[in-house]
C-alpha cells in the first residue's frame, strides 16, 4: 500500500509541475525537471517551480534529499543564475548521475 500511495503523491506532483510548463520525468523516487531557459522569466518560473515543490513536499510530509539536488546546464558557458530549494542553494554541476549513467553538459555519457 505504501508504494501505491507514493506513486499517487508523485503523479500529482508531476502533473502540477507540468502545469508550470516544465517537462517532468519520474522514475521511482527520482524526479527530473527539464526546462529551456531563454530569459529572466524562464529563470523566475523555474525558481517558482522549485518553491512550489518544497511547499508541496512539506504539505504531504515528504522529505526531499536536497543534497542530491543539482542543476545541469546544457549551455556553455553556464549562465550566471542560481536557484534554491527551501533556502538551500542548488548546486550547478557539469555532470550528473541519472539512473546509473553519468550525463555531462555536452550530453555525452558514461
DSSP file (Angstrom, degrees, kcal/mol; ACC not computed):
  #  RESIDUE AA STRUCTURE BP1 BP2  ACC     N-H-->O    O-->H-N    N-H-->O    O-->H-N    TCO  KAPPA ALPHA  PHI   PSI    X-CA   Y-CA   Z-CA
    1    1 A X     >        0   0    0      0, 0.0     4,-2.4     0, 0.0     5,-0.2   0.000 360.0 360.0 360.0 -34.8    0.0    0.0    0.0
    2    2 A X  H  >  +     0   0    0      1,-0.2     4,-2.2     2,-0.2     5,-0.1   0.898 360.0  49.3 -61.5 -41.8    2.9    2.4    0.8
    3    3 A X  H  > S+     0   0    0      2,-0.2     4,-2.4     1,-0.2    -1,-0.2   0.909 110.5  50.8 -64.6 -42.3    4.3    2.1   -2.8
    4    4 A X  H  > S+     0   0    0      1,-0.2     4,-2.0     2,-0.2    -2,-0.2   0.920 111.0  48.2 -61.9 -44.7    0.8    2.8   -4.3
    5    5 A X  H  X S+     0   0    0     -4,-2.4     4,-2.4     1,-0.2    -1,-0.2   0.904 110.1  52.3 -63.7 -40.6    0.4    5.9   -2.1
    6    6 A X  H  X S+     0   0    0     -4,-2.2     4,-2.9     1,-0.2     5,-0.2   0.928 108.5  50.4 -61.2 -44.7    3.8    7.2   -3.0
    7    7 A X  H  X S+     0   0    0     -4,-2.4     4,-2.5     1,-0.2    -1,-0.2   0.872 109.1  51.8 -61.9 -37.0    3.1    6.8   -6.7
    8    8 A X  H  X S+     0   0    0     -4,-2.0     4,-1.9     2,-0.2    -1,-0.2   0.932 111.4  47.6 -63.8 -45.2   -0.2    8.7   -6.2
    9    9 A X  H  X S+     0   0    0     -4,-2.4     4,-2.2     1,-0.2    -2,-0.2   0.949 113.7  46.6 -58.5 -50.4    1.7   11.5   -4.5
   10   10 A X  H  X S+     0   0    0     -4,-2.9     4,-2.8     1,-0.2    -1,-0.2   0.884 109.2  54.4 -63.5 -39.6    4.4   11.7   -7.2
   11   11 A X  H  X S+     0   0    0     -4,-2.5     4,-2.3     1,-0.2    -1,-0.2   0.909 108.6  49.0 -61.8 -41.6    1.9   11.6  -10.0
   12   12 A X  H  X S+     0   0    0     -4,-1.9     4,-2.3     2,-0.2    -1,-0.2   0.930 111.7  49.3 -62.2 -44.8    0.1   14.6   -8.5
   13   13 A X  H  X S+     0   0    0     -4,-2.2     4,-2.8     1,-0.2     5,-0.2   0.927 110.7  49.6 -60.1 -46.2    3.4   16.5   -8.2
   14   14 A X  H  X S+     0   0    0     -4,-2.8     4,-2.3     1,-0.2    -1,-0.2   0.897 110.8  50.3 -61.7 -41.3    4.4   15.7  -11.8
   15   15 A X  H  X S+     0   0    0     -4,-2.3     4,-1.1     2,-0.2    -1,-0.2   0.913 113.0  45.4 -63.6 -42.9    1.0   16.9  -13.1
   16   16 A X  H  < S+     0   0    0     -4,-2.3     4,-0.5     2,-0.2     3,-0.3   0.911 112.6  50.2 -69.2 -41.6    1.3   20.2  -11.1
   17   17 A X  H ><>S+     0   0    0     -4,-2.8     3,-1.5     1,-0.2     5,-1.2   0.894 107.0  55.5 -62.7 -38.5    4.9   20.8  -12.1
   18   18 A X  H ><5S+     0   0    0     -4,-2.3     3,-2.0     1,-0.3    -1,-0.2   0.811  96.1  65.9 -63.2 -28.9    3.9   20.2  -15.8
   19   19 A X  T 3<5S+     0   0    0     -4,-1.1    -1,-0.3    -3,-0.3    -2,-0.2   0.709  93.3  60.9 -66.9 -17.9    1.3   22.9  -15.4
   20   20 A X  T < 5S-     0   0    0     -3,-1.5    -1,-0.3    -4,-0.5    -2,-0.2   0.464 125.8-103.9 -81.3  -2.8    4.3   25.4  -15.0
   21   21 A X  T < 5S+     0   0    0     -3,-2.0     2,-0.4     1,-0.3    -3,-0.2   0.656  79.8 136.8  86.1  17.3    5.4   24.4  -18.5
   22   22 A X      < -     0   0    0     -5,-1.2     2,-0.4    13,-0.1    -1,-0.3  -0.821  55.6-128.1 -99.7 133.3    8.2   22.2  -17.0
   23   23 A X  E     -A   34   0A   0     11,-2.5    11,-3.0    -2,-0.4     2,-0.4  -0.685  29.7-162.3 -79.2 133.0    8.9   18.8  -18.5
   24   24 A X  E     -A   33   0A   0     -2,-0.4     2,-0.4     9,-0.2     9,-0.2  -0.964  14.1-173.2-124.1 132.2    8.9   16.2  -15.8
   25   25 A X  E     -A   32   0A   0      7,-2.5     7,-2.9    -2,-0.4     2,-0.4  -0.994   9.8-169.2-123.2 130.7   10.4   12.7  -15.8
   26   26 A X  E     +A   31   0A   0     -2,-0.4     2,-0.4     5,-0.2     5,-0.2  -0.970  14.5 172.1-124.6 133.1    9.8   10.4  -12.9
   27   27 A X  E >   -A   30   0A   0      3,-2.5     3,-2.5    -2,-0.4     2,-0.2  -0.921  69.6 -53.5-138.1 113.4   11.4    7.0  -12.1
   28   28 A X  T 3  S-     0   0    0     -2,-0.4   -18,-0.0     1,-0.3    -1,-0.0  -0.407 123.7 -19.2  55.4-118.5   10.6    5.6   -8.7
   29   29 A X  T 3  S+     0   0    0     -2,-0.2     2,-0.5    -3,-0.1    -1,-0.3   0.194 116.4 103.0-102.5  17.6   11.5    8.4   -6.2
   30   30 A X  E <   -A   27   0A   0     -3,-2.5    -3,-2.5     2,-0.0     2,-0.5  -0.887  49.8-172.2-104.6 122.8   13.7   10.2   -8.7
   31   31 A X  E     -A   26   0A   0     -2,-0.5     2,-0.4    -5,-0.2    -5,-0.2  -0.962   3.6-169.5-119.0 128.6   12.3   13.4  -10.3
   32   32 A X  E     -A   25   0A   0     -7,-2.9    -7,-2.5    -2,-0.5     2,-0.4  -0.962   6.1-158.2-116.1 133.4   14.0   15.3  -13.2
   33   33 A X  E     -A   24   0A   0     -2,-0.4     2,-0.4    -9,-0.2    -9,-0.2  -0.928   7.0-167.2-110.3 134.6   12.8   18.7  -14.3
   34   34 A X  E     +A   23   0A   0    -11,-3.0   -11,-2.5    -2,-0.4     2,-0.3  -0.982  15.8 157.7-123.7 130.2   13.6   19.9  -17.8
   35   35 A X        -     0   0    0     -2,-0.4     2,-0.6   -13,-0.2   -13,-0.1  -0.992  37.0-129.0-151.4 144.2   13.2   23.5  -19.0
   36   36 A X        -     0   0    0     -2,-0.3     2,-0.7     2,-0.0    -2,-0.0  -0.838  23.5-153.9 -92.9 123.3   14.6   25.7  -21.6
   37   37 A X        +     0   0    0     -2,-0.6     3,-0.1     1,-0.2    -2,-0.0  -0.877  32.0 151.4-104.4 113.1   15.8   29.0  -20.2
   38   38 A X        -     0   0    0     -2,-0.7     2,-0.3     1,-0.2    -1,-0.2   0.611  66.0  -0.2-111.1 -21.0   15.8   31.8  -22.7
   39   39 A X  S  > S-     0   0    0      1,-0.0     4,-1.5     0, 0.0     3,-0.3  -0.890  85.5 -78.5-156.8-177.5   15.2   34.8  -20.4
   40   40 A X  H  > S+     0   0    0     -2,-0.3     4,-2.5     1,-0.2     5,-0.2   0.791 122.0  60.9 -65.2 -29.2   14.7   36.1  -16.9
   41   41 A X  H  > S+     0   0    0      2,-0.2     4,-2.5     1,-0.2    -1,-0.2   0.911 104.0  49.5 -64.1 -41.7   11.0   35.0  -16.9
   42   42 A X  H  > S+     0   0    0     -3,-0.3     4,-2.2     2,-0.2    -2,-0.2   0.883 109.9  51.3 -64.3 -38.5   12.1   31.4  -17.5
   43   43 A X  H  X S+     0   0    0     -4,-1.5     4,-2.2     2,-0.2    -2,-0.2   0.933 111.7  47.1 -62.4 -46.2   14.6   31.7  -14.6
   44   44 A X  H  X S+     0   0    0     -4,-2.5     4,-2.7     1,-0.2    -2,-0.2   0.890 110.3  52.9 -62.7 -40.4   11.8   33.0  -12.4
   45   45 A X  H  X S+     0   0    0     -4,-2.5     4,-2.1     2,-0.2    -1,-0.2   0.911 109.3  48.4 -63.3 -42.3    9.4   30.3  -13.5
   46   46 A X  H  X S+     0   0    0     -4,-2.2     4,-2.3     2,-0.2    -1,-0.2   0.911 111.8  49.1 -65.6 -40.9   11.9   27.6  -12.6
   47   47 A X  H  X S+     0   0    0     -4,-2.2     4,-2.6     2,-0.2    -2,-0.2   0.911 110.4  51.2 -64.5 -40.3   12.6   29.1   -9.2
   48   48 A X  H  X S+     0   0    0     -4,-2.7     4,-2.8     2,-0.2    -1,-0.2   0.881 108.4  52.9 -60.8 -37.6    8.8   29.3   -8.6
   49   49 A X  H  X S+     0   0    0     -4,-2.1     4,-2.5     2,-0.2    -2,-0.2   0.920 109.1  48.1 -63.6 -44.1    8.6   25.6   -9.6
   50   50 A X  H  X S+     0   0    0     -4,-2.3     4,-2.0     2,-0.2    -2,-0.2   0.925 112.0  50.0 -60.9 -44.6   11.3   24.8   -7.0
   51   51 A X  H  X S+     0   0    0     -4,-2.6     4,-2.2     1,-0.2    -2,-0.2   0.917 111.2  49.0 -60.5 -43.9    9.4   26.8   -4.4
   52   52 A X  H  X S+     0   0    0     -4,-2.8     4,-3.2     1,-0.2     5,-0.2   0.922 108.0  53.7 -61.0 -43.8    6.2   25.0   -5.2
   53   53 A X  H  X S+     0   0    0     -4,-2.5     4,-2.4     1,-0.2    -1,-0.2   0.886 109.0  48.7 -62.4 -39.3    7.9   21.6   -5.0
   54   54 A X  H  X S+     0   0    0     -4,-2.0     4,-2.4     2,-0.2    -1,-0.2   0.941 113.8  46.4 -62.7 -48.0    9.2   22.4   -1.5
   55   55 A X  H  X S+     0   0    0     -4,-2.2     4,-2.3     1,-0.2    -2,-0.2   0.916 112.9  50.0 -60.9 -44.3    5.7   23.6   -0.3
   56   56 A X  H  X S+     0   0    0     -4,-3.2     4,-1.7     2,-0.2    -1,-0.2   0.920 111.0  48.6 -61.1 -45.9    4.1   20.5   -1.9
   57   57 A X  H  <>S+     0   0    0     -4,-2.4     5,-3.2    -5,-0.2    -1,-0.2   0.899 111.7  49.3 -63.8 -41.3    6.5   18.1   -0.2
   58   58 A X  H ><5S+     0   0    0     -4,-2.4     3,-1.3     3,-0.2    -1,-0.2   0.903 107.1  55.9 -64.2 -40.3    6.0   19.8    3.2
   59   59 A X  H 3<5S+     0   0    0     -4,-2.3    -1,-0.2     1,-0.3    -2,-0.2   0.893 114.7  38.4 -57.9 -41.2    2.2   19.6    2.8
   60   60 A X  T 3<5S-     0   0    0     -4,-1.7    -1,-0.3    -5,-0.1    -2,-0.2   0.271 114.0-117.1 -96.2  10.6    2.4   15.8    2.3
   61   61 A X  T < 5 +     0   0    0     -3,-1.3     2,-0.4     1,-0.2    -3,-0.2   0.861  65.4 144.9  56.6  40.8    5.2   15.4    4.9
   62   62 A X      < -     0   0    0     -5,-3.2     2,-0.4    -6,-0.1    -1,-0.2  -0.883  41.9-138.4-106.0 140.0    7.6   14.1    2.3
   63   63 A X        -     0   0    0     -2,-0.4     2,-0.4    -3,-0.1    -9,-0.0  -0.776   8.8-145.5 -99.2 145.0   11.3   15.0    2.6
   64   64 A X        -     0   0    0     -2,-0.4     2,-1.7   -10,-0.0     3,-0.2  -0.858  18.8-125.4-104.6 141.9   13.5   15.9   -0.3
   65   65 A X    >>  +     0   0    0     -2,-0.4     3,-1.9     1,-0.2     4,-0.5  -0.635  33.7 177.6 -84.3  82.6   17.1   14.9   -0.5
   66   66 A X  G >4 S+     0   0    0     -2,-1.7     3,-0.9     1,-0.3    -1,-0.2   0.791  74.5  62.8 -61.6 -29.1   18.4   18.5   -1.0
   67   67 A X  G 34 S+     0   0    0      1,-0.2    -1,-0.3    -3,-0.2    -2,-0.1   0.704 103.9  49.6 -69.8 -17.4   22.0   17.3   -1.0
   68   68 A X  G <4 S+     0   0    0     -3,-1.9    -1,-0.2     2,-0.0     2,-0.2   0.533  89.8 102.6 -94.2  -8.5   21.2   15.2   -4.1
   69   69 A X    <<  +     0   0    0     -3,-0.9    22,-0.6    -4,-0.5     2,-0.3  -0.533  45.3 156.0 -79.6 140.6   19.6   18.1   -6.0
   70   70 A X  E     -b   91   0B   0     -2,-0.2     2,-0.5    20,-0.2    22,-0.2  -0.971  38.0-124.5-155.2 166.8   21.5   19.9   -8.7
   71   71 A X  E     -b   92   0B   0     20,-2.4    22,-2.7    -2,-0.3     2,-0.6  -0.984  18.3-163.4-119.6 125.2   21.2   21.9  -11.9
   72   72 A X  E     -b   93   0B   0     -2,-0.5     2,-0.4    20,-0.2    22,-0.1  -0.939   8.6-155.8-110.3 112.8   22.8   20.7  -15.1
   73   73 A X        -     0   0    0     20,-0.7     5,-0.1    -2,-0.6    -2,-0.0  -0.744   8.3-159.1 -88.4 133.0   23.1   23.5  -17.7
   74   74 A X  S    S+     0   0    0     -2,-0.4     2,-0.4    32,-0.1    -1,-0.1  -0.057  70.6  81.7 -98.7  31.2   23.4   22.2  -21.3
   75   75 A X  S    S-     0   0    0      4,-0.0     2,-0.4     0, 0.0     4,-0.1  -0.999  78.3-117.4-137.0 135.1   24.9   25.5  -22.4
   76   76 A X  S    S+     0   0    0     -2,-0.4     2,-0.2     2,-0.1    -2,-0.0  -0.986  96.7  34.7-122.5 134.4   28.5   26.6  -22.1
   77   77 A X  S    S-     0   0    0     -2,-0.4    -1,-0.1     1,-0.0     3,-0.1   0.596 102.5-118.9 -72.1 159.6   29.5   28.9  -20.6
   78   78 A X        -     0   0    0     -2,-0.2    -2,-0.1     1,-0.1    -1,-0.0  -0.360  30.5-107.6 -63.5 141.2   26.9   28.4  -17.8
   79   79 A X        -     0   0    0     -4,-0.1     2,-1.9     1,-0.1    -1,-0.1  -0.335  30.8-109.1 -66.5 154.2   24.5   31.3  -17.3
   80   80 A X  S    S+     0   0    0     -3,-0.1     2,-0.3     2,-0.0    -1,-0.1  -0.462  77.9 116.8 -85.2  66.1   25.1   33.4  -14.2
   81   81 A X        -     0   0    0     -2,-1.9     2,-0.3     2,-0.0    -3,-0.0  -0.927  43.5-162.6-128.9 155.4   21.9   32.3  -12.4
   82   82 A X        -     0   0    0     -2,-0.3     2,-0.3     9,-0.0     9,-0.1  -0.971   2.5-158.9-137.2 155.6   21.4   30.4   -9.2
   83   83 A X  E     -C   90   0C   0      7,-0.6     7,-2.9    -2,-0.3     2,-0.3  -0.884   2.9-156.9-130.1 159.1   18.5   28.5   -7.7
   84   84 A X  E     -C   89   0C   0     -2,-0.3     2,-0.5     5,-0.3     5,-0.2  -0.983   8.6-154.7-138.5 152.0   17.5   27.4   -4.2
   85   85 A X  E >  S-C   88   0C   0      3,-2.9     3,-1.7    -2,-0.3   -34,-0.1  -0.974  85.6 -20.1-123.6 112.8   15.2   24.8   -2.7
   86   86 A X  T 3  S-     0   0    0     -2,-0.5     3,-0.1     1,-0.3    -1,-0.1   0.851 129.0 -49.8  58.7  35.8   13.9   25.6    0.7
   87   87 A X  T 3  S+     0   0    0      1,-0.3     2,-0.5     0, 0.0    -1,-0.3   0.421 115.7 116.0  83.4  -1.6   16.6   28.2    1.3
   88   88 A X  E <  S-C   85   0C   0     -3,-1.7    -3,-2.9     1,-0.0    -1,-0.3  -0.885  71.0-118.5-102.3 127.1   19.4   25.8    0.3
   89   89 A X  E     -C   84   0C   0     -2,-0.5     2,-0.6    -5,-0.2    -5,-0.3  -0.415  21.5-133.9 -64.1 133.7   21.3   26.7   -2.8
   90   90 A X  E     -C   83   0C   0     -7,-2.9    -7,-0.6    -2,-0.1   -20,-0.2  -0.805  27.2-125.9 -88.6 122.7   21.0   24.1   -5.6
   91   91 A X  E     -b   70   0B   0    -22,-0.6   -20,-2.4    -2,-0.6     2,-0.4  -0.438  11.2-131.1 -75.5 140.1   24.5   23.5   -6.9
   92   92 A X  E     -b   71   0B   0    -22,-0.2     2,-0.3    -2,-0.2   -20,-0.2  -0.730  31.1-170.9 -84.2 137.0   25.3   23.8  -10.6
   93   93 A X  E     -b   72   0B   0    -22,-2.7   -20,-0.7    -2,-0.4     3,-0.1  -0.879  33.6-142.7-129.4 159.6   27.2   20.8  -11.9
   94   94 A X  S    S+     0   0    0     -2,-0.3    11,-2.1     1,-0.3     2,-0.3   0.554  92.5  14.0 -95.9 -11.1   29.0   19.9  -15.2
   95   95 A X  E     -D  104   0D   0      9,-0.3     2,-0.3    10,-0.1    -1,-0.3  -0.981  66.2-168.3-155.8 155.0   27.7   16.3  -15.0
   96   96 A X  E     -D  103   0D   0      7,-2.6     7,-3.1    -2,-0.3     2,-0.5  -0.989  26.3-112.7-146.0 155.4   25.1   14.4  -13.0
   97   97 A X  E     -D  102   0D   0     -2,-0.3     2,-0.4     5,-0.2     5,-0.2  -0.752  30.7-179.2 -89.6 128.3   24.2   10.8  -12.4
   98   98 A X  E >  S-D  101   0D   0      3,-3.1     3,-1.6    -2,-0.5    -2,-0.0  -0.925  71.9 -30.3-132.6 107.0   20.9    9.6  -13.9
   99   99 A X  T 3  S-     0   0    0     -2,-0.4     3,-0.1     1,-0.3    -1,-0.1   0.873 127.1 -45.0  53.1  42.1   19.8    6.0  -13.3
  100  100 A X  T 3  S+     0   0    0      1,-0.2     2,-0.5     0, 0.0    -1,-0.3   0.420 118.8 109.1  86.6  -1.9   23.5    4.9  -13.2
  101  101 A X  E <   -D   98   0D   0     -3,-1.6    -3,-3.1     8,-0.0     2,-0.7  -0.932  63.7-138.8-111.6 128.6   24.5    6.9  -16.2
  102  102 A X  E     -D   97   0D   0     -2,-0.5     8,-1.6    -5,-0.2     2,-0.4  -0.773  22.5-167.1 -87.2 116.3   26.8    9.9  -15.8
  103  103 A X  E     -DE  96 109D   0     -7,-3.1    -7,-2.6    -2,-0.7     6,-0.2  -0.886   3.2-155.7-107.9 133.4   25.5   12.7  -18.2
  104  104 A X  E >   -D   95   0D   0      4,-2.6     3,-2.2    -2,-0.4    -9,-0.3  -0.553  33.8 -99.3-105.0 171.5   27.6   15.8  -18.9
  105  105 A X  T 3  S+     0   0    0    -11,-2.1   -10,-0.1     1,-0.3    -1,-0.1   0.686 124.5  54.0 -65.4 -18.5   26.7   19.3  -20.0
  106  106 A X  T 3  S-     0   0    0    -12,-0.2    -1,-0.3     2,-0.1     3,-0.1   0.243 120.2-111.2 -96.5  13.4   27.6   18.4  -23.6
  107  107 A X  S <  S+     0   0    0     -3,-2.2     2,-0.2     1,-0.3    -2,-0.1   0.648  73.4 136.8  66.7  19.7   25.2   15.4  -23.4
  108  108 A X        -     0   0    0      2,-0.0    -4,-2.6     0, 0.0     2,-0.3  -0.582  35.5-162.5 -84.9 162.2   28.0   12.8  -23.5
  109  109 A X  B      E  103   0D   0     -6,-0.2    -6,-0.2    -2,-0.2    -8,-0.0  -0.973 360.0 360.0-146.7 157.1   27.6    9.9  -21.1
  110  110 A X              0   0    0     -8,-1.6    -7,-0.1    -2,-0.3    -1,-0.1   0.261 360.0 360.0-138.2 360.0   29.4    7.1  -19.4
